[in-house]
Amino acid sequence: MRIISQNKMTDISYDAAVIYIYARTDNHKIYIRAHVSDDDFPIGTYNTNEDAVYVMSLIQKTFMCNHKYFYMPKPEEVSVIKKKMEKCEQDD
């Protein structure tokens, strides 16, 4: 599976990367970063740790469903995705 960053500038292989949450205290942003080889790439920025953890779970679910791509959602899209996912789960 490929992960495409929020700014569409980074495209990495999920199998070849370590994806992790990095909390910066200077600007109160939560970053999801990818460590590939000796380099780190920011792939998403979120306002809360809860949103970052939720996006991490979406990455894992997407991988488990054998999807080819995962596009990192923008911060304002996370609440919309949560609502859609909750509705889908209720419909099942």
Summary of the structure (lengths in Angstrom):
residues: 92
radius of gyration: 13.3
end to end distance: 25.8
largest distance: 44.0
contacts: 239
relative contact order: 0.19
helix: 39%
strand: 33%
